[in-house]
Amino acid sequence: MKKSAFLGTLTAATISAGFAAAGTLDDVKAAGELKCGVSTGLVGFAAADANGVWNGFDVAVCRAVAAAVLGDGSKVKFVPTTGKTRFTALASGEVDVLARNTTWTFSRDVDLKFEFVGVNYYDGQGFMVPNALGVSSAKELDGATVCIQTGTTTELNLADFFRANNISYEPVPIETNAEAQAQYLSGACDVYTTDASGLAATRATFENPADHSVLPEIVSKEPLGPLVRHGDNQWGDIVRWTLNALITAEELGVTSANVAKSSMEAGGNPEVNRLLGTEGDLGAMLGLDKDWASRAIAVSGNYGEIFEKNIGEKTAIGIARGLNAAWTDGGLIYSPPFR
Amino acid sequence: MADLSFVRTELVPQKTPPASEVGVIGWMRANLFSSIGNSILTLLTLYCIYLVLASILPWAISPTWGAASLTECRGILHELGREGHFSGACWGVIRDRWTQLLFGFYPSELYWRPILAFILLGVALAPVLFDGVTKKLLLLTAVYPFLCFWLIWGGSIWLPISIILGFVFAIVIYGIVSKATSTLLGAIVAIVTPIIWWLFLAAPFGNLMQSFIPLGIEAVQSDKIGGFMLAILIGLTGIFLSLPMGIVLALGRQSDLPILKGVCVAFIEFIRGVPLITLLFVASTLLNYFLPPGTSFDLVLRVMIMVTLFAAAYMAEVVRGGLAALPKGQYEAADSLGLDYWQAQRLIIMPQALKISIPGIVSTFIGLFKDTTLVGIVGLLDPLALSTNIRADMAWNGILWELYGFIALIFFIFCFAMSRYSMYLERKLATGH
């Protein structure tokens, strides 16, 4: 008890000093590592392998930022956060950036005082049913039992959808995705609903994935993206433009294979030159050096490469680009120009 | 007429007992089929056991140890003609990740450190737990907590040494001051001095010594610690700190000093009134808001403190139960012998009260150890949270029971060992006959 009393006084003495401390960029540089909040484990987005090395679609964002700021994509301290602790971890400074499949919503952006720097994955809630059920549209699910994770926005979206279509359902509340998988396979529920990316990942683990299908209805918008704290605009800009650099790189055809060569000297495309720092000095405006973007791209490739490697159609998860295709291919992935 | 009288001159050789009374058959007759009702029960039970085993064993016996992914497991089972959702376990995940489940992300070249700490734990505990072990080992027991933390977290050896020095100062100063003036003053000074030392001087002293004589091992960050190592660390810290804290709280609750009593009662009731999860959230989120950004002091440490406080409150009530069970005559007997309060507690009251409370204490320990899985909620990678992480690897996504089974087995080993020890202790201390 003495210790907590001491910590209390320490807190009171230093709390103001703490908030007035240097910007996040300086903190990260001083620490020599980027503290990145990730999921405790989500297929394709964040997972540690047998050697404890983190990989995934969200993890790639962390590594790109670390490479841009610190020059090394491995200088990341991954802080596993749960759905319940992620926002406090970011608000309290335990992490510098949160890249944890977090949906960009009004209240999180405005009320919780975070800055979503962009969208790296457009997700939406979908439904998975066994083919044996003979259902081809979610509107035919009248009276179905639905496995649903409690305490998430999916629960509310589901209620909205069924009420809007004036059909009934019976929820089977479950806690984790693994539990949902077991319940769904054992037939405890007719339908499993969660984000479409999660459905794809779940379906890929089934013994006979072809026996199950994801219904065409997507009943919610879930734009997932990395976020930072309000108030440190320079740091927000760095994370935002690192993500944009990955997106622009795909658009301009800069890949992990050719980025080293292209950043040696200025090429024919002025935007590529500005992106890779062979022309102009965009890096200095961010408080970084000229090669920041080329390092970020070199870690795990451009946006398209990251997508293909972690969740794309060649992986077991097999998610098509869909909404997440570059805007030039009819998707929503679009970056403001590097100018 | 022939003389038919017969006098036996030697004993009849002993016959072996009838086959129905000895050996397997005898045992079964006595224990399993002693009556019709018991026979029916026996057969029913055997049938139930058969049902359970018949559904688990074909699944569990599965030649998938070498598989590198769930798909590969299914391939192996498919070749054997075993199809379906529960056709066989996929043990490859355990082979691939068992070290991770045990050690978390601890660097594999440093595994010897937690293993050594664990072995030393056995050595350090031996003189406390069992008779007939040389009491010289108690020195190791005293140093062990610091040694353990140093082995696991690494870093400079001067930090634990400077913390130990605080205790040494306390003992020395108590000796000097209490001889020179009064015991009370000695006790006060002996408490204040090490606190000042730890707060202000221990860290600079450690750094200074480190700069003169650099001695240390590679430091390991807390976020590398996970799996059963984390569960055991939190569990053991909670167990060993909560018992003394619980005893003090229980005594405080029975004390005649109103302020002391009030503080103890308030603490116990407050902690017992909130669930452990709430305390863990306080540790992980609320403390963060109070501490200045960037100076986050270790989450593992915060959680350990909360778990210890939680266990201490429960322990206090268990010990109070033991105290309440003692007849009043024991207290009066101690008083009549002229023992002062602490002598009475040490020699008469506590040995009996603690003996009565052993089952309760061990239950609390076991519960505490199992509760360590709750820390997954605040983002620490306890075994269960690690199983989620392992499933997030596409190779192993979809595996459920193999991981849970492995984790359950290890928890069972620890909890069963604790329970057995408590029964041994009860037998050893039984003086009621």
Interface residues (C-beta under 8 A of the other chain):
Chain A: M1 K2 K3 S4 F6 L7 G8 T11 T14 I15 A17 G18 F19 A21 D27 S39 T40 G41 L42 V43 G44 F45 A46 A47 A48 D49 A50 N51 G52 G56 K77 F78 V79 P80 T81 T82 K84 T85 T88 A89 A91 S92 G93 E94 T176 A178 Q181 A182 L185 A201 T202 A204 T205 F206 E207 T315 A316 I317
Chain B: L70 T71 R74 G84 H85 D96 R97 Q100 G104 F105 S108 I195 L199 Q221 D223 K224 F267 F281 S284 T285 L287 N288 Y289 F290 L291 P292 P293 G294 T295 S296 L299 I305 G376 I377 V378 G379 L380 L381 A385 T388 N389 I390 R391 A392 D393 M394 N397 G398 L400
